Protein backbone atom coordinates (compact mmCIF):
# COMPACT_ATOMS: atom_id res chain seq x y z
CA UNK A 1 0.00 0.00 0.00
CA UNK A 2 1.42 3.38 -0.99
CA UNK A 3 0.96 6.69 0.74
CA UNK A 4 -1.11 9.06 -1.44
CA UNK A 5 0.81 12.08 -2.70
CA UNK A 6 0.06 15.35 -0.97
CA UNK A 7 -1.49 17.71 -3.52
CA UNK A 8 0.58 20.76 -4.31
CA UNK A 9 -0.85 23.93 -2.83
CA UNK A 10 -2.20 26.30 -5.47
CA UNK A 11 -0.04 29.32 -6.15
CA UNK A 12 -3.01 31.57 -6.99
CA UNK A 13 -4.91 33.19 -4.07
CA UNK A 14 -8.40 31.72 -3.73
CA UNK A 15 -10.19 35.07 -4.21
CA UNK A 16 -8.31 35.67 -7.48
CA UNK A 17 -8.75 32.09 -8.66
CA UNK A 18 -12.55 32.26 -8.26
CA UNK A 19 -12.83 35.25 -10.61
CA UNK A 20 -10.13 34.17 -13.09
CA UNK A 21 -12.52 33.85 -16.07
CA UNK A 22 -14.02 37.28 -15.41
CA UNK A 23 -10.48 38.70 -15.27
CA UNK A 24 -9.72 37.02 -18.61
CA UNK A 25 -12.78 38.77 -20.07
CA UNK A 26 -11.48 42.17 -18.91
CA UNK A 27 -8.05 41.41 -20.37
CA UNK A 28 -9.68 40.39 -23.66
CA UNK A 29 -11.56 43.71 -23.80
CA UNK A 30 -8.28 45.60 -23.40
CA UNK A 31 -6.55 43.42 -25.98
CA UNK A 32 -9.42 43.78 -28.46
CA UNK A 33 -9.17 47.56 -28.89
CA UNK A 34 -5.37 47.52 -29.15
CA UNK A 35 -5.21 44.83 -31.86
CA UNK A 36 -8.35 46.09 -33.60
CA UNK A 37 -6.77 49.52 -34.07
CA UNK A 38 -3.99 47.91 -36.10
CA UNK A 39 -6.49 47.09 -38.86
CA UNK A 40 -9.37 49.55 -38.47
CA UNK A 41 -7.51 52.48 -40.09
CA UNK A 42 -7.15 50.59 -43.40
CA UNK A 43 -10.88 51.02 -44.07
CA UNK A 44 -10.76 54.79 -43.47
CA UNK A 45 -7.78 55.48 -45.76
CA UNK A 46 -9.82 56.60 -48.76
CA UNK A 47 -11.99 58.89 -46.62
CA UNK A 48 -8.98 60.48 -44.86
CA UNK A 49 -7.33 61.16 -48.22
CA UNK A 50 -10.41 63.12 -49.36
CA UNK A 51 -10.00 66.93 -49.03
CA UNK A 52 -11.62 68.74 -46.09
CA UNK A 53 -14.28 68.85 -44.77
CA UNK A 54 -14.89 65.15 -45.60
CA UNK A 55 -11.31 64.10 -44.81
CA UNK A 56 -7.86 65.57 -44.22
CA UNK A 57 -6.59 65.57 -47.80
CA UNK A 58 -3.70 63.28 -46.80
CA UNK A 59 -1.19 62.27 -49.47
CA UNK A 60 -0.19 58.64 -50.13
CA UNK A 61 3.00 59.11 -48.09
CA UNK A 62 1.10 60.69 -45.17
CA UNK A 63 -1.42 57.83 -45.18
CA UNK A 64 1.38 55.27 -45.05
CA UNK A 65 2.93 57.02 -42.07
CA UNK A 66 -0.43 57.25 -40.30
CA UNK A 67 -0.38 53.43 -40.36
CA UNK A 68 3.35 52.92 -39.91
CA UNK A 69 3.85 55.38 -37.02
CA UNK A 70 1.66 53.06 -34.94
CA UNK A 71 3.55 49.92 -36.01
CA UNK A 72 6.97 51.53 -35.53
CA UNK A 73 6.39 52.83 -31.99
CA UNK A 74 4.42 49.74 -30.98
CA UNK A 75 7.15 47.31 -32.04
CA UNK A 76 9.93 49.48 -30.62
CA UNK A 77 8.45 49.75 -27.11
CA UNK A 78 6.91 46.27 -26.64
CA UNK A 79 9.98 44.69 -25.08
CA UNK A 80 10.66 47.60 -22.73
CA UNK A 81 6.99 47.71 -21.70
CA UNK A 82 7.07 44.03 -20.74
CA UNK A 83 10.16 44.55 -18.59
CA UNK A 84 8.63 47.54 -16.81
CA UNK A 85 5.48 45.55 -16.14
CA UNK A 86 7.51 42.82 -14.43
CA UNK A 87 9.25 45.44 -12.27
CA UNK A 88 6.64 48.12 -11.55
CA UNK A 89 3.55 45.92 -11.50
CA UNK A 90 1.48 44.68 -14.43
CA UNK A 91 -1.79 46.21 -13.24
CA UNK A 92 -0.18 49.68 -12.97
CA UNK A 93 1.31 49.32 -16.46
CA UNK A 94 -2.02 48.12 -17.89
CA UNK A 95 -3.95 51.03 -16.40
CA UNK A 96 -1.34 53.55 -17.52
CA UNK A 97 -1.25 52.07 -21.03
CA UNK A 98 -5.04 52.15 -21.33
CA UNK A 99 -5.16 55.79 -20.21
CA UNK A 100 -2.53 56.86 -22.77
CA UNK A 101 -4.26 54.85 -25.51
CA UNK A 102 -7.64 56.45 -24.72
CA UNK A 103 -6.21 59.99 -24.70
CA UNK A 104 -4.37 59.33 -27.98
CA UNK A 105 -7.59 57.97 -29.55
CA UNK A 106 -9.59 61.09 -28.58
CA UNK A 107 -6.88 63.39 -29.95
CA UNK A 108 -6.56 61.37 -33.19
CA UNK A 109 -10.32 61.65 -33.76
CA UNK A 110 -10.06 65.45 -33.64
CA UNK A 111 -6.90 65.76 -35.79
CA UNK A 112 -6.89 68.86 -37.95
CA UNK A 113 -4.08 67.79 -40.28
CA UNK A 114 -2.29 64.63 -41.46
CA UNK A 115 0.77 65.56 -39.33
CA UNK A 116 -1.39 65.67 -36.19
CA UNK A 117 -2.96 62.32 -37.05
CA UNK A 118 0.50 60.73 -37.46
CA UNK A 119 1.66 62.14 -34.09
CA UNK A 120 -1.47 61.06 -32.21
CA UNK A 121 -1.32 57.57 -33.74
CA UNK A 122 2.22 57.30 -32.36
CA UNK A 123 0.89 58.32 -28.92
CA UNK A 124 -1.78 55.61 -29.18
CA UNK A 125 0.98 53.10 -29.94
CA UNK A 126 2.83 54.07 -26.73
CA UNK A 127 -0.25 53.10 -24.73
CA UNK A 128 -0.86 49.94 -26.78
CA UNK A 129 2.73 48.76 -26.26
CA UNK A 130 2.17 48.77 -22.49
CA UNK A 131 -1.24 47.05 -22.71
CA UNK A 132 -0.59 44.06 -24.97
CA UNK A 133 2.27 42.21 -23.17
CA UNK A 134 0.71 42.92 -19.76
CA UNK A 135 -2.56 41.14 -20.71
CA UNK A 136 -0.77 37.84 -21.30
CA UNK A 137 1.49 38.33 -18.27
CA UNK A 138 -1.52 38.87 -15.96
CA UNK A 139 -3.20 35.81 -17.48
CA UNK A 140 -0.19 33.67 -16.49
CA UNK A 141 -0.53 34.90 -12.91
CA UNK A 142 -4.27 34.24 -12.41
CA UNK A 143 -4.43 30.73 -13.93
CA UNK A 144 -2.75 27.60 -12.60
CA UNK A 145 -0.44 25.80 -15.03
CA UNK A 146 -2.95 23.13 -16.07
CA UNK A 147 -5.51 25.77 -17.14
CA UNK A 148 -3.05 28.08 -18.89
CA UNK A 149 -3.29 26.38 -22.33
CA UNK A 150 -7.08 26.85 -22.37
CA UNK A 151 -6.80 30.50 -21.25
CA UNK A 152 -4.06 31.24 -23.78
CA UNK A 153 -6.22 29.61 -26.47
CA UNK A 154 -9.04 32.04 -25.68
CA UNK A 155 -6.50 34.91 -25.64
CA UNK A 156 -5.16 33.87 -29.07
CA UNK A 157 -8.72 33.62 -30.40
CA UNK A 158 -9.26 37.21 -29.29
CA UNK A 159 -6.25 38.35 -31.34
CA UNK A 160 -7.67 36.68 -34.45
CA UNK A 161 -11.13 38.10 -33.80
CA UNK A 162 -9.77 41.64 -33.44
CA UNK A 163 -7.81 41.39 -36.70
CA UNK A 164 -10.95 40.26 -38.54
CA UNK A 165 -13.54 42.64 -37.05
CA UNK A 166 -11.38 45.78 -37.43
CA UNK A 167 -12.39 46.36 -41.07
CA UNK A 168 -16.04 45.48 -40.29
CA UNK A 169 -16.23 47.96 -37.41
CA UNK A 170 -14.53 50.65 -39.50
CA UNK A 171 -16.92 50.11 -42.41
CA UNK A 172 -19.99 50.35 -40.17
CA UNK A 173 -18.76 53.56 -38.53
CA UNK A 174 -17.88 55.22 -41.85
CA UNK A 175 -21.33 54.39 -43.22
CA UNK A 176 -22.90 56.54 -40.49
CA UNK A 177 -20.28 58.93 -39.07
CA UNK A 178 -17.18 60.99 -39.98
CA UNK A 179 -13.71 59.48 -40.34
CA UNK A 180 -12.69 60.36 -36.74
CA UNK A 181 -15.30 57.93 -35.40
CA UNK A 182 -12.91 55.01 -36.07
CA UNK A 183 -10.72 56.41 -33.28
CA UNK A 184 -13.36 57.93 -31.00
CA UNK A 185 -15.05 54.52 -30.62
CA UNK A 186 -12.03 53.46 -28.53
CA UNK A 187 -12.72 56.00 -25.76
CA UNK A 188 -15.87 54.47 -24.15
CA UNK A 189 -14.37 50.97 -24.43
CA UNK A 190 -11.18 52.19 -22.70
CA UNK A 191 -13.25 53.75 -19.88
CA UNK A 192 -15.20 50.51 -19.30
CA UNK A 193 -12.03 48.39 -19.37
CA UNK A 194 -10.23 50.83 -17.03
CA UNK A 195 -12.97 50.69 -14.37
CA UNK A 196 -13.32 46.88 -14.55
CA UNK A 197 -9.55 46.42 -14.38
CA UNK A 198 -9.26 48.72 -11.37
CA UNK A 199 -11.91 46.63 -9.62
CA UNK A 200 -11.10 43.05 -10.65
CA UNK A 201 -7.50 42.58 -11.81
CA UNK A 202 -4.92 41.75 -9.10
CA UNK A 203 -1.46 43.30 -9.03
CA UNK A 204 1.54 41.08 -9.86
CA UNK A 205 5.24 41.67 -10.46
CA UNK A 206 8.60 39.93 -10.43
CA UNK A 207 9.50 39.54 -6.72
CA UNK A 208 13.23 39.73 -7.54
CA UNK A 209 13.45 42.22 -10.40
CA UNK A 210 17.01 43.36 -9.75
CA UNK A 211 18.34 46.65 -11.03
CA UNK A 212 16.84 48.28 -14.09
CA UNK A 213 19.00 47.60 -17.15
CA UNK A 214 18.95 51.11 -18.67
CA UNK A 215 21.60 50.37 -21.29
CA UNK A 216 19.75 47.24 -22.42
CA UNK A 217 16.45 49.11 -22.57
CA UNK A 218 17.93 51.89 -24.73
CA UNK A 219 19.70 49.44 -27.05
CA UNK A 220 16.53 47.35 -27.51
CA UNK A 221 14.36 50.39 -28.35
CA UNK A 222 16.91 51.96 -30.75
CA UNK A 223 17.65 48.64 -32.47
CA UNK A 224 13.99 47.66 -32.94
CA UNK A 225 12.96 51.14 -34.16
CA UNK A 226 15.79 51.25 -36.73
CA UNK A 227 15.08 47.71 -37.95
CA UNK A 228 11.31 48.20 -38.29
CA UNK A 229 11.79 51.64 -39.89
CA UNK A 230 14.14 50.13 -42.48
CA UNK A 231 11.66 47.34 -43.24
CA UNK A 232 8.79 49.82 -43.62
CA UNK A 233 10.90 52.13 -45.81
CA UNK A 234 11.91 49.23 -48.05
CA UNK A 235 8.25 48.34 -48.49
CA UNK A 236 7.37 51.96 -49.31
CA UNK A 237 10.07 52.22 -51.98
CA UNK A 238 9.52 48.62 -53.18
CA UNK A 239 13.32 48.47 -53.17
CA UNK A 240 15.26 46.81 -50.37
CA UNK A 241 18.55 47.57 -52.14
CA UNK A 242 18.12 51.33 -51.64
CA UNK A 243 21.20 52.65 -49.72
CA UNK A 244 19.04 54.34 -47.06
CA UNK A 245 17.04 51.15 -46.48
CA UNK A 246 20.15 48.97 -46.30
CA UNK A 247 21.92 51.40 -43.96
CA UNK A 248 18.93 51.64 -41.59
CA UNK A 249 18.35 47.87 -41.43
CA UNK A 250 22.08 47.23 -40.97
CA UNK A 251 22.26 49.83 -38.19
CA UNK A 252 19.25 48.24 -36.47
CA UNK A 253 20.79 44.76 -36.67
CA UNK A 254 24.14 46.06 -35.35
CA UNK A 255 22.46 47.74 -32.37
CA UNK A 256 20.49 44.54 -31.64
CA UNK A 257 23.71 42.50 -31.83
CA UNK A 258 25.26 44.97 -29.37
CA UNK A 259 22.18 44.46 -27.17
CA UNK A 260 22.67 40.68 -27.19
CA UNK A 261 26.40 40.98 -26.40
CA UNK A 262 25.73 43.45 -23.58
CA UNK A 263 22.96 41.30 -22.10
CA UNK A 264 25.17 38.20 -22.10
CA UNK A 265 27.87 40.08 -20.15
CA UNK A 266 25.55 42.01 -17.82
CA UNK A 267 25.02 40.89 -14.21
CA UNK A 268 21.46 42.32 -14.32
CA UNK A 269 20.24 41.67 -17.91
CA UNK A 270 16.83 42.70 -19.19
CA UNK A 271 16.49 39.26 -20.74
CA UNK A 272 18.51 36.15 -20.02
CA UNK A 273 19.95 35.12 -23.39
CA UNK A 274 20.29 31.56 -22.13
CA UNK A 275 16.55 31.20 -22.75
CA UNK A 276 17.32 31.13 -26.48
CA UNK A 277 19.58 28.13 -25.99
CA UNK A 278 16.35 26.22 -25.50
CA UNK A 279 15.62 25.00 -29.05
CA UNK A 280 11.90 24.62 -28.36
CA UNK A 281 11.60 28.21 -27.10
CA UNK A 282 13.59 29.62 -30.06
CA UNK A 283 11.68 27.53 -32.63
CA UNK A 284 8.35 28.75 -31.23
CA UNK A 285 9.55 32.36 -31.59
CA UNK A 286 10.60 31.76 -35.20
CA UNK A 287 7.25 30.14 -36.07
CA UNK A 288 5.24 33.02 -34.56
CA UNK A 289 7.29 35.42 -36.70
CA UNK A 290 6.70 33.39 -39.88
CA UNK A 291 2.95 32.99 -39.22
CA UNK A 292 2.43 36.74 -38.84
CA UNK A 293 4.68 37.37 -41.85
CA UNK A 294 2.31 35.29 -43.98
CA UNK A 295 -0.91 36.50 -42.30
CA UNK A 296 -0.25 40.26 -42.55
CA UNK A 297 0.97 39.91 -46.13
CA UNK A 298 -2.22 38.04 -47.10
CA UNK A 299 -4.46 40.55 -45.30
CA UNK A 300 -2.69 43.32 -47.21
CA UNK A 301 -3.29 41.96 -50.72
CA UNK A 302 -6.71 40.38 -50.01
CA UNK A 303 -8.19 43.84 -49.33
CA UNK A 304 -7.14 45.00 -52.80
CA UNK A 305 -8.48 41.77 -54.34
CA UNK A 306 -11.93 42.08 -52.76
CA UNK A 307 -12.31 45.85 -53.18
CA UNK A 308 -10.41 46.77 -56.34
CA UNK A 309 -10.83 43.61 -58.45
CA UNK A 310 -14.14 42.26 -57.14
CA UNK A 311 -15.75 45.65 -56.42
CA UNK A 312 -16.88 45.07 -52.84
CA UNK A 313 -17.31 48.03 -50.46
CA UNK A 314 -15.06 48.41 -47.38
CA UNK A 315 -17.84 47.05 -45.15
CA UNK A 316 -18.54 44.10 -47.46
CA UNK A 317 -14.80 43.42 -47.70
CA UNK A 318 -14.59 43.37 -43.92
CA UNK A 319 -17.56 41.00 -43.66
CA UNK A 320 -15.78 38.58 -45.99
CA UNK A 321 -13.18 38.13 -43.23
CA UNK A 322 -15.77 36.78 -40.80
CA UNK A 323 -14.94 33.09 -41.54
CA UNK A 324 -11.34 33.84 -40.49
CA UNK A 325 -12.60 35.28 -37.18
CA UNK A 326 -15.12 32.45 -36.70
CA UNK A 327 -12.45 29.80 -37.17
CA UNK A 328 -10.20 31.54 -34.64
CA UNK A 329 -13.01 31.70 -32.09
CA UNK A 330 -13.99 28.06 -32.63
CA UNK A 331 -10.57 26.42 -32.74
CA UNK A 332 -8.17 28.56 -30.66
CA UNK A 333 -9.70 27.64 -27.27
CA UNK A 334 -9.93 23.96 -28.34
CA UNK A 335 -6.45 23.61 -29.87
CA UNK A 336 -5.15 22.29 -26.53
CA UNK A 337 -7.36 19.20 -26.96
CA UNK A 338 -5.63 18.37 -30.24
CA UNK A 339 -2.25 18.98 -28.60
CA UNK A 340 -3.19 16.60 -25.74
CA UNK A 341 -3.99 13.89 -28.29
CA UNK A 342 -1.31 14.44 -30.96
CA UNK A 343 1.39 16.53 -29.29
CA UNK A 344 2.69 20.02 -30.10
CA UNK A 345 4.85 18.92 -33.05
CA UNK A 346 2.15 17.08 -35.02
CA UNK A 347 -0.48 19.74 -34.31
CA UNK A 348 1.61 22.73 -35.36
CA UNK A 349 3.22 20.98 -38.34
CA UNK A 350 -0.20 20.01 -39.71
CA UNK A 351 -1.49 23.55 -39.10
CA UNK A 352 1.48 25.13 -40.91
CA UNK A 353 0.86 22.81 -43.88
CA UNK A 354 -2.80 23.94 -43.90
CA UNK A 355 -1.65 27.59 -43.87
CA UNK A 356 0.72 26.95 -46.78
CA UNK A 357 -2.13 25.26 -48.69
CA UNK A 358 -4.48 28.22 -48.16
CA UNK A 359 -1.81 30.56 -49.54
CA UNK A 360 -1.39 28.32 -52.57
CA UNK A 361 -5.20 28.51 -52.97
CA UNK A 362 -4.91 32.31 -53.26
CA UNK A 363 -2.74 31.71 -56.33
CA UNK A 364 -5.76 30.08 -58.05
CA UNK A 365 -8.23 32.95 -57.52
CA UNK A 366 -9.26 35.14 -60.44
CA UNK A 367 -11.81 37.88 -61.11
CA UNK A 368 -14.68 35.39 -61.55
CA UNK A 369 -13.94 32.86 -58.80
CA UNK A 370 -17.12 32.13 -56.74
CA UNK A 371 -16.77 34.15 -53.55
CA UNK A 372 -17.75 31.16 -51.37
CA UNK A 373 -14.43 29.56 -52.31
CA UNK A 374 -12.61 32.57 -50.82
CA UNK A 375 -14.70 32.14 -47.66
CA UNK A 376 -13.59 28.50 -47.36
CA UNK A 377 -9.96 29.58 -47.79
CA UNK A 378 -10.33 32.19 -45.03
CA UNK A 379 -11.96 29.64 -42.70
CA UNK A 380 -9.18 27.10 -43.25
CA UNK A 381 -6.60 29.85 -42.73
CA UNK A 382 -8.19 30.79 -39.39
CA UNK A 383 -8.27 27.15 -38.30
CA UNK A 384 -4.61 26.71 -39.22
CA UNK A 385 -3.59 29.87 -37.36
CA UNK A 386 -5.49 28.79 -34.23
CA UNK A 387 -3.61 25.49 -34.12
CA UNK A 388 -0.26 27.30 -34.46
CA UNK A 389 -0.72 30.36 -32.25
CA UNK A 390 -2.18 28.61 -29.19
CA UNK A 391 0.42 25.79 -28.83
CA UNK A 392 3.40 28.05 -29.57
CA UNK A 393 2.16 30.74 -27.17
CA UNK A 394 1.81 28.09 -24.45
CA UNK A 395 5.32 26.78 -25.17
CA UNK A 396 6.81 30.30 -24.93
CA UNK A 397 4.95 31.36 -21.79
CA UNK A 398 5.60 28.11 -19.92
CA UNK A 399 9.29 28.05 -20.89
CA UNK A 400 10.03 30.96 -18.53
CA UNK A 401 9.27 31.29 -14.81
CA UNK A 402 5.89 32.81 -13.99
CA UNK A 403 7.67 35.83 -12.48
CA UNK A 404 9.11 36.62 -15.93
CA UNK A 405 5.72 36.44 -17.67
CA UNK A 406 5.92 40.06 -18.83
CA UNK A 407 9.29 39.49 -20.49
CA UNK A 408 8.08 36.30 -22.18
CA UNK A 409 4.91 38.00 -23.44
CA UNK A 410 6.87 41.03 -24.64
CA UNK A 411 9.36 38.87 -26.54
CA UNK A 412 6.51 36.92 -28.15
CA UNK A 413 4.66 40.08 -29.18
CA UNK A 414 7.84 41.77 -30.43
CA UNK A 415 8.60 38.85 -32.75
CA UNK A 416 4.95 38.91 -33.83
CA UNK A 417 5.14 42.60 -34.75
CA UNK A 418 8.45 42.13 -36.57
CA UNK A 419 6.89 39.28 -38.55
CA UNK A 420 3.86 41.43 -39.42
CA UNK A 421 6.01 44.43 -40.44
CA UNK A 422 8.22 42.16 -42.57
CA UNK A 423 5.16 40.51 -44.15
CA UNK A 424 3.60 43.81 -45.21
CA UNK A 425 6.92 45.30 -46.35
CA UNK A 426 8.41 42.28 -48.15
CA UNK A 427 5.24 40.78 -49.63
CA UNK A 428 3.94 44.29 -50.33
CA UNK A 429 7.13 44.97 -52.28
CA UNK A 430 6.77 41.73 -54.24
CA UNK A 431 3.16 42.67 -55.03
CA UNK A 432 4.14 46.21 -56.09
CA UNK A 433 7.08 45.15 -58.25
CA UNK A 434 5.10 42.34 -59.91
CA UNK A 435 2.16 44.65 -60.58
CA UNK A 436 4.34 47.38 -62.10
CA UNK A 437 6.03 44.92 -64.46
CA UNK A 438 2.61 43.59 -65.54
CA UNK A 439 0.92 46.96 -66.15
CA UNK A 440 3.78 49.02 -67.65
CA UNK A 441 3.16 47.77 -71.17
CA UNK A 442 -0.40 49.13 -71.09
CA UNK A 443 0.44 52.65 -69.87
CA UNK A 444 1.99 53.92 -73.12
CA UNK A 445 -1.11 55.90 -74.05
CA UNK A 446 -0.94 57.96 -70.84
CA UNK A 447 0.93 61.29 -70.57
CA UNK A 448 4.50 60.73 -69.39
CA UNK A 449 3.84 62.52 -66.10
CA UNK A 450 1.09 60.02 -65.19
CA UNK A 451 2.78 56.76 -66.16
CA UNK A 452 4.95 56.40 -63.06
CA UNK A 453 2.05 57.20 -60.71
CA UNK A 454 -0.34 54.85 -62.52
CA UNK A 455 2.11 51.96 -62.17
CA UNK A 456 2.37 52.22 -58.37
CA UNK A 457 -0.71 50.10 -57.55
CA UNK A 458 -4.03 48.90 -58.92
CA UNK A 459 -5.76 51.70 -56.95
CA UNK A 460 -3.54 54.29 -58.64
CA UNK A 461 -4.22 52.84 -62.10
CA UNK A 462 -7.99 52.68 -61.56
CA UNK A 463 -8.01 56.20 -60.08
CA UNK A 464 -6.33 57.68 -63.15
CA UNK A 465 -8.56 55.57 -65.43
CA UNK A 466 -11.64 57.04 -63.71
CA UNK A 467 -10.38 60.60 -64.23
CA UNK A 468 -9.81 59.95 -67.93
CA UNK A 469 -13.42 58.77 -68.43
CA UNK A 470 -14.05 56.76 -71.59
CA UNK A 471 -10.37 56.90 -72.59
CA UNK A 472 -9.39 55.28 -69.28
CA UNK A 473 -11.73 52.29 -69.47
CA UNK A 474 -9.24 50.34 -71.55
CA UNK A 475 -6.93 50.25 -68.51
CA UNK A 476 -9.40 48.47 -66.19
CA UNK A 477 -9.06 44.93 -67.55
CA UNK A 478 -5.23 45.06 -67.86
CA UNK A 479 -5.05 46.47 -64.28
CA UNK A 480 -7.13 43.57 -62.95
CA UNK A 481 -5.05 41.02 -64.88
CA UNK A 482 -1.76 42.55 -63.71
CA UNK A 483 -2.92 42.60 -60.10
CA UNK A 484 -4.14 38.98 -60.18
CA UNK A 485 -0.80 37.86 -61.59
CA UNK A 486 1.05 39.86 -58.90
CA UNK A 487 -1.23 38.43 -56.18
CA UNK A 488 -0.54 34.88 -57.36
CA UNK A 489 3.24 35.42 -57.17
CA UNK A 490 2.96 37.06 -53.74
CA UNK A 491 0.73 34.27 -52.39
CA UNK A 492 3.23 31.62 -53.52
CA UNK A 493 6.02 33.53 -51.74
CA UNK A 494 3.90 33.51 -48.57
CA UNK A 495 3.27 29.78 -49.03
CA UNK A 496 7.02 29.22 -49.20
CA UNK A 497 7.46 31.05 -45.88
CA UNK A 498 4.72 28.92 -44.27
CA UNK A 499 6.40 25.76 -45.61
CA UNK A 500 9.67 26.82 -43.94
CA UNK A 501 7.70 27.25 -40.72
CA UNK A 502 6.33 23.72 -41.08
CA UNK A 503 9.87 22.33 -41.32
CA UNK A 504 11.00 24.32 -38.25
CA UNK A 505 8.19 23.01 -36.04
CA UNK A 506 8.55 19.46 -37.36
CA UNK A 507 12.24 19.43 -36.42
CA UNK A 508 12.38 21.39 -33.17
CA UNK A 509 9.04 21.36 -31.32
CA UNK A 510 8.30 18.50 -28.89
CA UNK A 511 6.12 15.52 -29.73
CA UNK A 512 3.55 13.89 -27.47
CA UNK A 513 4.52 14.18 -23.80
CA UNK A 514 5.47 10.89 -22.15
CA UNK A 515 3.45 9.88 -19.09
CA UNK A 516 5.01 11.03 -15.82
CA UNK A 517 6.69 8.20 -13.85
CA UNK A 518 4.19 8.63 -11.01
CA UNK A 519 1.27 8.37 -13.44
CA UNK A 520 2.80 5.28 -15.05
CA UNK A 521 3.32 3.63 -11.65
CA UNK A 522 -0.26 4.38 -10.60
CA UNK A 523 -1.53 2.95 -13.89
CA UNK A 524 0.51 -0.22 -13.36
CA UNK A 525 -0.81 -0.55 -9.79
CA UNK A 526 -4.37 -0.16 -11.07
CA UNK A 527 -3.85 -2.88 -13.68
CA UNK A 528 -2.44 -5.26 -11.03
CA UNK A 529 -5.43 -4.78 -8.75
CA UNK A 530 -8.00 -5.46 -11.46
CA UNK A 531 -9.59 -8.94 -11.21
Secondary structure, 3 states (H helix, E strand, C coil): CCCCCCCCCCCCCHHHHHCHHHHHHHHHHHHHHHHHHHHHHHHHHHHHHCCCCCCCCCCHHHHHHHHHHHHHHHHHHHHHHHHHHHHHCHHHHHHHHHHHHHHHHHHHHCCCCHHHHHHHHHHHHHHHHHHHHHHHHHHHCCCCHHHHHHHHHHHHHHHHHHHHHHHHHHHHHHHHCCCCHHHHHHHHHHHHHHHHHHHHCCCCCCCCCCCCCHHHHHHHHHHHHHHHHHHHHHHHHCCCCCHHHHHHHHHHHHHHHHHHHHHHHCCCCCCCHHHHHCHHHHHHHHHHHHHHHHHHHHHHHHHHHHHHHCCCCHHHHHHCCHHHHHHHHHHHHHHHHHHHHHCHHHHHHHHHHHHHHHHHHHCCCCCCCCHHHHHHHHHHHHHHHHHHHHHHHHHHHHHCCHHHHHHHHHHHHHHHHHHHHHHHHHHHHHHHHHHHHHHHHHCCCCCHHHHHHHCCCHHHHHHHHHHHHHHHCHHHHHHHHHHHHHHHHHHHHHHHHHHHHHHHHHHHCCCCCCCCHHHHHHHHHHHHHCC
